[in-house]
Amino acid sequence: MAKVLAALRNHWKKSTFGACLLGWGGHWLYGKHCDNLLRRAACQEAQAFGNQLIPATMPLKKATVFLNPAACKGKAGNLFEKNAAPILHLSGLDVTVVKTDYEGQAKKLLELMENTDLIIIAGGDGTVQELHANVNLLSLCVQAAFSKIPIGFIPLGKTCTLSHTLYPESTNQVQHITNATLAILKGETVPLDVLQIKGEKEQPVFAVSGLRWGSYRDAGVKVSKYWYLGPLKTKAAHFFSTFKEWPQKHQAALLYLGPTERPPEEPEEKPSRPPLYVRLYRRLRSYWSSPKEFPQEVAPEDWEELKLSTVELSIATRNRQLDLTRTEDFMDICIEAESVSKGQFVHRGSQKMRDPHTCPEGSQCIQASRCILQLPEGTEGSFGIDNEEYEAMPVEVKLLPRKLRFFCDPRMREQMLQAAVQ
């Protein structure tokens, strides 16, 4: 023992390095063990769904998974196979996995969606918005033929804004993925709004989070270039962007319509159709009893116009602050003041990396159901639509309220209902 202590004392540098390495290795192994325990518990819970008896005449539910292997710097495929795939297979679902990373898949996507009971999107924010082979996955979901199919979202990407609404916060990635997958099996859903964004010539693009145009978005795109600065890379990207023309102004004209009254939600199961003689009797009675009605003139739409000069403009859905009982449908338009100092710009830039659609003090906030953004000729730059980059151009943004139903954790749905009551 004395010889060991003497050797450690004489080689204290190596001993210190070895102790640190051993401590780090032990912590890493313990983390892997905890992750395996989480996976095992989730698989046991999923197996309870798979062990449920179903009638012999009832077919298995079919689930189509759209997986983006490029998400999370190419790690999404491995994350899905280790954490989500075993849970889905144990639950008794008939699972088909489609990788959204090759050309010529348009026809296959349509065929799969016509024969599926639920859609699962595995990736980050960009996976919902991604374009491949001239197909926008979200646009297919919005179509009338597929809009009633419930959608599950498994967060595998670096940015998963939608997961903050659907699932509880978790610092452990494995737990976050398994919780999201189990929430799909539990079957609770919430309706989410969708934005339809259409240019003058382009096909419409759809978004569940929103659109951003301005200096914060442009600086945020360049954060990864300063990776060598570690935790200071975000502040560095915004600081160096202030070396451009200052203040950075984005000028445009905005036309918008106010909120619309929310219609009552349609029942999921439609009542059975009455017999033919009942329908004929009702038709004749309504024809003879009701007076002839002349078509009423449609009132012209009351558009508001606003000239704006801003450091950043954002148009966002209310999905982040979901209210299941609100009586009006609208999207939030945030016009940030252009009079911002360089220090404030750097500080707010860091906040916007965490919550891109936050609206700081001093901004003009507008609630609208539809808007038209007109840009001056020669305007350069890009839009950020659900964290995907698109060329800046004049666009019309229309709110499609409660267009899609997404699976969510039952705890989150209960919190939404409780918050609405309070």
Contacts in CASP RR format, 6 or more apart in sequence:
PFRMAT RR
TARGET T0000
AUTHOR 0000-0000-0000
METHOD contacts of the structure
MODEL  1
MAKVLAALRNHWKKSTFGACLLGWGGHWLYGKHCDNLLRRAACQEAQAFG
NQLIPATMPLKKATVFLNPAACKGKAGNLFEKNAAPILHLSGLDVTVVKT
DYEGQAKKLLELMENTDLIIIAGGDGTVQELHANVNLLSLCVQAAFSKIP
IGFIPLGKTCTLSHTLYPESTNQVQHITNATLAILKGETVPLDVLQIKGE
KEQPVFAVSGLRWGSYRDAGVKVSKYWYLGPLKTKAAHFFSTFKEWPQKH
QAALLYLGPTERPPEEPEEKPSRPPLYVRLYRRLRSYWSSPKEFPQEVAP
EDWEELKLSTVELSIATRNRQLDLTRTEDFMDICIEAESVSKGQFVHRGS
QKMRDPHTCPEGSQCIQASRCILQLPEGTEGSFGIDNEEYEAMPVEVKLL
PRKLRFFCDPRMREQMLQAAVQ
8 15 0 8 1.000
34 172 0 8 1.000
35 172 0 8 1.000
35 174 0 8 1.000
38 172 0 8 1.000
38 174 0 8 1.000
38 175 0 8 1.000
38 178 0 8 1.000
39 82 0 8 1.000
39 83 0 8 1.000
39 86 0 8 1.000
39 174 0 8 1.000
39 178 0 8 1.000
42 83 0 8 1.000
42 87 0 8 1.000
42 178 0 8 1.000
42 179 0 8 1.000
42 181 0 8 1.000
42 182 0 8 1.000
43 86 0 8 1.000
43 87 0 8 1.000
43 90 0 8 1.000
45 182 0 8 1.000
46 86 0 8 1.000
46 87 0 8 1.000
46 88 0 8 1.000
46 90 0 8 1.000
46 91 0 8 1.000
46 181 0 8 1.000
46 182 0 8 1.000
46 185 0 8 1.000
47 90 0 8 1.000
47 91 0 8 1.000
49 90 0 8 1.000
49 91 0 8 1.000
49 92 0 8 1.000
49 185 0 8 1.000
50 90 0 8 1.000
50 91 0 8 1.000
50 92 0 8 1.000
54 60 0 8 1.000
60 92 0 8 1.000
60 93 0 8 1.000
60 94 0 8 1.000
61 92 0 8 1.000
61 93 0 8 1.000
61 94 0 8 1.000
61 117 0 8 1.000
61 118 0 8 1.000
62 93 0 8 1.000
62 94 0 8 1.000
62 96 0 8 1.000
62 115 0 8 1.000
62 116 0 8 1.000
62 117 0 8 1.000
62 118 0 8 1.000
63 88 0 8 1.000
63 93 0 8 1.000
63 94 0 8 1.000
63 95 0 8 1.000
63 96 0 8 1.000
63 116 0 8 1.000
63 117 0 8 1.000
63 118 0 8 1.000
63 119 0 8 1.000
63 120 0 8 1.000
64 96 0 8 1.000
64 98 0 8 1.000
64 112 0 8 1.000
64 113 0 8 1.000
64 116 0 8 1.000
64 118 0 8 1.000
64 119 0 8 1.000
64 120 0 8 1.000
65 80 0 8 1.000
65 88 0 8 1.000
65 95 0 8 1.000
65 96 0 8 1.000
65 97 0 8 1.000
65 98 0 8 1.000
65 120 0 8 1.000
65 121 0 8 1.000
65 122 0 8 1.000
66 98 0 8 1.000
66 100 0 8 1.000
66 119 0 8 1.000
66 120 0 8 1.000
66 121 0 8 1.000
66 122 0 8 1.000
66 127 0 8 1.000
66 137 0 8 1.000
67 76 0 8 1.000
67 77 0 8 1.000
67 80 0 8 1.000
67 97 0 8 1.000
67 98 0 8 1.000
67 99 0 8 1.000
67 100 0 8 1.000
67 122 0 8 1.000
67 123 0 8 1.000
68 76 0 8 1.000
68 99 0 8 1.000
68 100 0 8 1.000
68 101 0 8 1.000
68 122 0 8 1.000
68 123 0 8 1.000
68 124 0 8 1.000
68 126 0 8 1.000
68 127 0 8 1.000
68 130 0 8 1.000
68 156 0 8 1.000
69 76 0 8 1.000
69 77 0 8 1.000
69 99 0 8 1.000
69 101 0 8 1.000
70 76 0 8 1.000
70 101 0 8 1.000
71 123 0 8 1.000
71 124 0 8 1.000
71 126 0 8 1.000
71 127 0 8 1.000
71 156 0 8 1.000
71 157 0 8 1.000
71 158 0 8 1.000
72 79 0 8 1.000
72 123 0 8 1.000
72 124 0 8 1.000
72 156 0 8 1.000
72 157 0 8 1.000
72 158 0 8 1.000
73 158 0 8 1.000
75 156 0 8 1.000
76 122 0 8 1.000
76 123 0 8 1.000
76 124 0 8 1.000
76 156 0 8 1.000
76 157 0 8 1.000
77 156 0 8 1.000
79 156 0 8 1.000
79 173 0 8 1.000
79 177 0 8 1.000
80 122 0 8 1.000
80 154 0 8 1.000
80 156 0 8 1.000
83 174 0 8 1.000
83 177 0 8 1.000
83 178 0 8 1.000
83 181 0 8 1.000
84 122 0 8 1.000
84 154 0 8 1.000
84 177 0 8 1.000
84 178 0 8 1.000
84 180 0 8 1.000
84 181 0 8 1.000
85 95 0 8 1.000
85 97 0 8 1.000
87 178 0 8 1.000
87 181 0 8 1.000
87 182 0 8 1.000
87 185 0 8 1.000
88 95 0 8 1.000
88 120 0 8 1.000
88 181 0 8 1.000
88 184 0 8 1.000
89 95 0 8 1.000
91 185 0 8 1.000
96 112 0 8 1.000
96 116 0 8 1.000
98 105 0 8 1.000
98 108 0 8 1.000
98 109 0 8 1.000
98 112 0 8 1.000
100 127 0 8 1.000
100 130 0 8 1.000
100 132 0 8 1.000
100 137 0 8 1.000
101 132 0 8 1.000
102 132 0 8 1.000
102 133 0 8 1.000
103 132 0 8 1.000
103 133 0 8 1.000
104 132 0 8 1.000
104 133 0 8 1.000
105 132 0 8 1.000
105 133 0 8 1.000
105 135 0 8 1.000
106 133 0 8 1.000
106 134 0 8 1.000
106 135 0 8 1.000
109 135 0 8 1.000
109 137 0 8 1.000
109 140 0 8 1.000
110 140 0 8 1.000
113 119 0 8 1.000
113 140 0 8 1.000
113 146 0 8 1.000
113 149 0 8 1.000
114 145 0 8 1.000
116 149 0 8 1.000
117 149 0 8 1.000
118 149 0 8 1.000
118 150 0 8 1.000
118 151 0 8 1.000
118 152 0 8 1.000
118 184 0 8 1.000
118 407 0 8 1.000
119 141 0 8 1.000
119 146 0 8 1.000
119 149 0 8 1.000
119 150 0 8 1.000
119 151 0 8 1.000
119 152 0 8 1.000
120 151 0 8 1.000
120 152 0 8 1.000
120 153 0 8 1.000
120 154 0 8 1.000
120 184 0 8 1.000
121 127 0 8 1.000
121 128 0 8 1.000
121 137 0 8 1.000
121 151 0 8 1.000
121 152 0 8 1.000
121 153 0 8 1.000
121 154 0 8 1.000
122 154 0 8 1.000
122 156 0 8 1.000
123 154 0 8 1.000
123 155 0 8 1.000
123 156 0 8 1.000
123 157 0 8 1.000
123 160 0 8 1.000
124 155 0 8 1.000
124 156 0 8 1.000
124 157 0 8 1.000
124 158 0 8 1.000
124 159 0 8 1.000
124 160 0 8 1.000
125 157 0 8 1.000
125 159 0 8 1.000
125 160 0 8 1.000
125 161 0 8 1.000
125 162 0 8 1.000
125 209 0 8 1.000
125 386 0 8 1.000
125 387 0 8 1.000
125 388 0 8 1.000
126 159 0 8 1.000
126 386 0 8 1.000
126 387 0 8 1.000
126 388 0 8 1.000
127 137 0 8 1.000
127 157 0 8 1.000
128 137 0 8 1.000
128 138 0 8 1.000
128 153 0 8 1.000
128 162 0 8 1.000
128 208 0 8 1.000
128 386 0 8 1.000
129 136 0 8 1.000
129 137 0 8 1.000
129 138 0 8 1.000
129 205 0 8 1.000
129 206 0 8 1.000
129 207 0 8 1.000
129 385 0 8 1.000
129 386 0 8 1.000
129 387 0 8 1.000
129 388 0 8 1.000
130 136 0 8 1.000
130 137 0 8 1.000
130 388 0 8 1.000
136 203 0 8 1.000
136 205 0 8 1.000
136 206 0 8 1.000
138 194 0 8 1.000
138 206 0 8 1.000
138 207 0 8 1.000
138 208 0 8 1.000
139 203 0 8 1.000
139 204 0 8 1.000
139 205 0 8 1.000
139 206 0 8 1.000
140 146 0 8 1.000
141 147 0 8 1.000
141 149 0 8 1.000
141 151 0 8 1.000
141 404 0 8 1.000
142 194 0 8 1.000
142 196 0 8 1.000
142 206 0 8 1.000
142 400 0 8 1.000
142 403 0 8 1.000
142 404 0 8 1.000
147 403 0 8 1.000
147 404 0 8 1.000
148 405 0 8 1.000
150 187 0 8 1.000
150 189 0 8 1.000
150 405 0 8 1.000
150 406 0 8 1.000
150 407 0 8 1.000
151 404 0 8 1.000
151 405 0 8 1.000
151 406 0 8 1.000
151 407 0 8 1.000
152 180 0 8 1.000
152 184 0 8 1.000
152 406 0 8 1.000
152 407 0 8 1.000
153 160 0 8 1.000
153 162 0 8 1.000
153 163 0 8 1.000
153 166 0 8 1.000
153 180 0 8 1.000
153 406 0 8 1.000
153 407 0 8 1.000
154 177 0 8 1.000
154 180 0 8 1.000
154 181 0 8 1.000
154 184 0 8 1.000
155 162 0 8 1.000
155 163 0 8 1.000
155 167 0 8 1.000
155 176 0 8 1.000
155 177 0 8 1.000
155 180 0 8 1.000
156 177 0 8 1.000
159 387 0 8 1.000
161 209 0 8 1.000
161 320 0 8 1.000
161 356 0 8 1.000
161 386 0 8 1.000
161 387 0 8 1.000
162 208 0 8 1.000
162 209 0 8 1.000
162 319 0 8 1.000
162 406 0 8 1.000
163 176 0 8 1.000
163 180 0 8 1.000
164 320 0 8 1.000
165 190 0 8 1.000
165 192 0 8 1.000
165 319 0 8 1.000
165 320 0 8 1.000
165 322 0 8 1.000
165 408 0 8 1.000
165 412 0 8 1.000
166 180 0 8 1.000
166 183 0 8 1.000
166 190 0 8 1.000
166 406 0 8 1.000
166 407 0 8 1.000
166 408 0 8 1.000
166 409 0 8 1.000
166 412 0 8 1.000
167 176 0 8 1.000
167 179 0 8 1.000
167 180 0 8 1.000
167 183 0 8 1.000
167 408 0 8 1.000
167 409 0 8 1.000
167 412 0 8 1.000
168 179 0 8 1.000
168 409 0 8 1.000
168 411 0 8 1.000
168 412 0 8 1.000
170 176 0 8 1.000
170 179 0 8 1.000
179 409 0 8 1.000
180 409 0 8 1.000
183 407 0 8 1.000
183 408 0 8 1.000
183 409 0 8 1.000
183 410 0 8 1.000
184 407 0 8 1.000
186 407 0 8 1.000
186 409 0 8 1.000
186 410 0 8 1.000
187 407 0 8 1.000
188 407 0 8 1.000
188 408 0 8 1.000
188 409 0 8 1.000
188 410 0 8 1.000
188 413 0 8 1.000
189 405 0 8 1.000
189 406 0 8 1.000
189 407 0 8 1.000
189 408 0 8 1.000
190 322 0 8 1.000
190 324 0 8 1.000
190 405 0 8 1.000
190 406 0 8 1.000
190 408 0 8 1.000
190 412 0 8 1.000
190 413 0 8 1.000
190 416 0 8 1.000
191 265 0 8 1.000
191 324 0 8 1.000
191 402 0 8 1.000
191 403 0 8 1.000
191 404 0 8 1.000
191 405 0 8 1.000
192 208 0 8 1.000
192 317 0 8 1.000
192 319 0 8 1.000
192 322 0 8 1.000
192 402 0 8 1.000
192 403 0 8 1.000
192 404 0 8 1.000
192 405 0 8 1.000
192 406 0 8 1.000
193 208 0 8 1.000
193 317 0 8 1.000
193 318 0 8 1.000
193 319 0 8 1.000
193 329 0 8 1.000
193 331 0 8 1.000
193 399 0 8 1.000
193 400 0 8 1.000
193 401 0 8 1.000
193 402 0 8 1.000
193 403 0 8 1.000
194 206 0 8 1.000
194 207 0 8 1.000
194 208 0 8 1.000
194 317 0 8 1.000
194 399 0 8 1.000
194 400 0 8 1.000
194 403 0 8 1.000
194 404 0 8 1.000
195 206 0 8 1.000
195 207 0 8 1.000
195 208 0 8 1.000
195 210 0 8 1.000
195 211 0 8 1.000
195 315 0 8 1.000
195 317 0 8 1.000
195 331 0 8 1.000
195 397 0 8 1.000
195 398 0 8 1.000
195 399 0 8 1.000
195 400 0 8 1.000
196 204 0 8 1.000
196 205 0 8 1.000
196 206 0 8 1.000
196 397 0 8 1.000
196 398 0 8 1.000
196 399 0 8 1.000
196 400 0 8 1.000
197 204 0 8 1.000
197 205 0 8 1.000
197 206 0 8 1.000
197 207 0 8 1.000
197 211 0 8 1.000
197 385 0 8 1.000
197 395 0 8 1.000
197 396 0 8 1.000
197 397 0 8 1.000
198 204 0 8 1.000
198 205 0 8 1.000
198 395 0 8 1.000
198 396 0 8 1.000
198 398 0 8 1.000
199 393 0 8 1.000
199 394 0 8 1.000
199 395 0 8 1.000
199 396 0 8 1.000
200 393 0 8 1.000
200 394 0 8 1.000
202 393 0 8 1.000
205 385 0 8 1.000
205 390 0 8 1.000
206 400 0 8 1.000
207 317 0 8 1.000
207 385 0 8 1.000
207 386 0 8 1.000
208 317 0 8 1.000
208 319 0 8 1.000
208 386 0 8 1.000
208 404 0 8 1.000
209 316 0 8 1.000
209 317 0 8 1.000
209 319 0 8 1.000
209 320 0 8 1.000
209 356 0 8 1.000
209 357 0 8 1.000
209 386 0 8 1.000
209 387 0 8 1.000
210 314 0 8 1.000
210 315 0 8 1.000
210 316 0 8 1.000
210 317 0 8 1.000
210 331 0 8 1.000
210 357 0 8 1.000
210 385 0 8 1.000
210 386 0 8 1.000
211 314 0 8 1.000
211 315 0 8 1.000
211 316 0 8 1.000
211 383 0 8 1.000
211 384 0 8 1.000
211 385 0 8 1.000
211 395 0 8 1.000
211 397 0 8 1.000
212 312 0 8 1.000
212 313 0 8 1.000
212 314 0 8 1.000
212 356 0 8 1.000
212 357 0 8 1.000
212 383 0 8 1.000
212 384 0 8 1.000
212 385 0 8 1.000
213 250 0 8 1.000
213 312 0 8 1.000
213 313 0 8 1.000
213 314 0 8 1.000
213 373 0 8 1.000
213 382 0 8 1.000
213 383 0 8 1.000
213 384 0 8 1.000
213 392 0 8 1.000
214 248 0 8 1.000
214 250 0 8 1.000
214 310 0 8 1.000
214 311 0 8 1.000
214 312 0 8 1.000
214 313 0 8 1.000
215 241 0 8 1.000
215 248 0 8 1.000
215 250 0 8 1.000
215 311 0 8 1.000
215 312 0 8 1.000
215 345 0 8 1.000
216 238 0 8 1.000
216 311 0 8 1.000
216 312 0 8 1.000
216 345 0 8 1.000
216 348 0 8 1.000
216 349 0 8 1.000
216 352 0 8 1.000
217 312 0 8 1.000
217 356 0 8 1.000
217 382 0 8 1.000
217 384 0 8 1.000
218 241 0 8 1.000
218 381 0 8 1.000
218 382 0 8 1.000
219 237 0 8 1.000
219 238 0 8 1.000
219 241 0 8 1.000
219 349 0 8 1.000
220 234 0 8 1.000
220 237 0 8 1.000
220 238 0 8 1.000
220 349 0 8 1.000
220 352 0 8 1.000
220 353 0 8 1.000
221 382 0 8 1.000
221 389 0 8 1.000
222 237 0 8 1.000
222 241 0 8 1.000
223 233 0 8 1.000
223 234 0 8 1.000
223 237 0 8 1.000
223 353 0 8 1.000
224 233 0 8 1.000
225 237 0 8 1.000
226 232 0 8 1.000
226 233 0 8 1.000
226 236 0 8 1.000
226 237 0 8 1.000
227 233 0 8 1.000
229 236 0 8 1.000
234 349 0 8 1.000
234 350 0 8 1.000
234 353 0 8 1.000
235 346 0 8 1.000
235 350 0 8 1.000
238 345 0 8 1.000
238 346 0 8 1.000
238 349 0 8 1.000
238 350 0 8 1.000
239 342 0 8 1.000
239 346 0 8 1.000
241 248 0 8 1.000
241 345 0 8 1.000
242 342 0 8 1.000
242 345 0 8 1.000
242 346 0 8 1.000
246 342 0 8 1.000
247 311 0 8 1.000
247 338 0 8 1.000
247 339 0 8 1.000
247 340 0 8 1.000
248 311 0 8 1.000
248 338 0 8 1.000
249 309 0 8 1.000
249 310 0 8 1.000
249 311 0 8 1.000
249 338 0 8 1.000
250 309 0 8 1.000
250 310 0 8 1.000
250 311 0 8 1.000
250 312 0 8 1.000
250 313 0 8 1.000
251 307 0 8 1.000
251 308 0 8 1.000
251 309 0 8 1.000
251 376 0 8 1.000
252 308 0 8 1.000
252 313 0 8 1.000
252 373 0 8 1.000
252 374 0 8 1.000
252 375 0 8 1.000
252 376 0 8 1.000
252 379 0 8 1.000
253 305 0 8 1.000
253 306 0 8 1.000
253 307 0 8 1.000
253 308 0 8 1.000
253 373 0 8 1.000
253 374 0 8 1.000
254 305 0 8 1.000
254 306 0 8 1.000
254 307 0 8 1.000
254 308 0 8 1.000
254 313 0 8 1.000
254 333 0 8 1.000
254 335 0 8 1.000
254 371 0 8 1.000
254 372 0 8 1.000
254 373 0 8 1.000
254 374 0 8 1.000
255 303 0 8 1.000
255 304 0 8 1.000
255 305 0 8 1.000
255 306 0 8 1.000
255 371 0 8 1.000
255 372 0 8 1.000
255 374 0 8 1.000
256 303 0 8 1.000
256 304 0 8 1.000
256 306 0 8 1.000
256 333 0 8 1.000
256 366 0 8 1.000
256 368 0 8 1.000
256 370 0 8 1.000
256 371 0 8 1.000
256 372 0 8 1.000
257 301 0 8 1.000
257 302 0 8 1.000
257 303 0 8 1.000
257 304 0 8 1.000
257 368 0 8 1.000
257 369 0 8 1.000
257 370 0 8 1.000
257 371 0 8 1.000
258 302 0 8 1.000
258 304 0 8 1.000
258 330 0 8 1.000
258 367 0 8 1.000
258 368 0 8 1.000
258 369 0 8 1.000
258 370 0 8 1.000
259 328 0 8 1.000
259 329 0 8 1.000
259 330 0 8 1.000
259 367 0 8 1.000
259 368 0 8 1.000
259 369 0 8 1.000
260 328 0 8 1.000
260 329 0 8 1.000
260 330 0 8 1.000
260 369 0 8 1.000
260 401 0 8 1.000
261 327 0 8 1.000
261 328 0 8 1.000
261 329 0 8 1.000
262 326 0 8 1.000
262 327 0 8 1.000
262 328 0 8 1.000
262 329 0 8 1.000
262 401 0 8 1.000
265 402 0 8 1.000
273 279 0 8 1.000
274 282 0 8 1.000
306 335 0 8 1.000
306 366 0 8 1.000
308 335 0 8 1.000
309 338 0 8 1.000
310 335 0 8 1.000
310 336 0 8 1.000
310 337 0 8 1.000
310 338 0 8 1.000
311 336 0 8 1.000
311 337 0 8 1.000
311 338 0 8 1.000
311 340 0 8 1.000
311 345 0 8 1.000
312 336 0 8 1.000
313 333 0 8 1.000
313 334 0 8 1.000
313 335 0 8 1.000
313 336 0 8 1.000
313 373 0 8 1.000
314 332 0 8 1.000
314 333 0 8 1.000
314 334 0 8 1.000
314 356 0 8 1.000
314 357 0 8 1.000
314 359 0 8 1.000
315 331 0 8 1.000
315 332 0 8 1.000
315 333 0 8 1.000
315 334 0 8 1.000
315 371 0 8 1.000
315 373 0 8 1.000
315 397 0 8 1.000
316 331 0 8 1.000
316 332 0 8 1.000
316 334 0 8 1.000
316 357 0 8 1.000
317 331 0 8 1.000
317 332 0 8 1.000
317 399 0 8 1.000
318 326 0 8 1.000
318 330 0 8 1.000
318 331 0 8 1.000
318 332 0 8 1.000
320 357 0 8 1.000
322 416 0 8 1.000
323 416 0 8 1.000
323 419 0 8 1.000
323 420 0 8 1.000
324 413 0 8 1.000
324 416 0 8 1.000
324 417 0 8 1.000
324 420 0 8 1.000
325 417 0 8 1.000
325 420 0 8 1.000
326 420 0 8 1.000
328 367 0 8 1.000
329 369 0 8 1.000
329 399 0 8 1.000
329 401 0 8 1.000
329 402 0 8 1.000
330 367 0 8 1.000
330 368 0 8 1.000
330 369 0 8 1.000
330 399 0 8 1.000
331 367 0 8 1.000
331 368 0 8 1.000
331 369 0 8 1.000
331 371 0 8 1.000
331 397 0 8 1.000
331 399 0 8 1.000
332 357 0 8 1.000
332 359 0 8 1.000
332 365 0 8 1.000
332 366 0 8 1.000
332 367 0 8 1.000
333 365 0 8 1.000
333 366 0 8 1.000
333 367 0 8 1.000
333 368 0 8 1.000
333 371 0 8 1.000
334 357 0 8 1.000
334 359 0 8 1.000
334 363 0 8 1.000
334 364 0 8 1.000
334 365 0 8 1.000
334 366 0 8 1.000
335 363 0 8 1.000
335 364 0 8 1.000
335 365 0 8 1.000
335 366 0 8 1.000
336 359 0 8 1.000
336 360 0 8 1.000
336 362 0 8 1.000
336 363 0 8 1.000
337 362 0 8 1.000
337 363 0 8 1.000
337 364 0 8 1.000
340 348 0 8 1.000
348 360 0 8 1.000
351 358 0 8 1.000
351 360 0 8 1.000
352 358 0 8 1.000
356 387 0 8 1.000
359 365 0 8 1.000
368 399 0 8 1.000
369 398 0 8 1.000
369 399 0 8 1.000
370 396 0 8 1.000
370 397 0 8 1.000
370 398 0 8 1.000
370 399 0 8 1.000
371 396 0 8 1.000
371 397 0 8 1.000
372 394 0 8 1.000
372 395 0 8 1.000
372 396 0 8 1.000
372 397 0 8 1.000
373 394 0 8 1.000
373 395 0 8 1.000
373 396 0 8 1.000
373 397 0 8 1.000
374 394 0 8 1.000
375 392 0 8 1.000
375 393 0 8 1.000
375 394 0 8 1.000
379 392 0 8 1.000
379 393 0 8 1.000
380 392 0 8 1.000
381 391 0 8 1.000
381 392 0 8 1.000
382 389 0 8 1.000
382 390 0 8 1.000
382 391 0 8 1.000
382 392 0 8 1.000
383 389 0 8 1.000
383 390 0 8 1.000
383 391 0 8 1.000
383 392 0 8 1.000
383 395 0 8 1.000
384 390 0 8 1.000
END
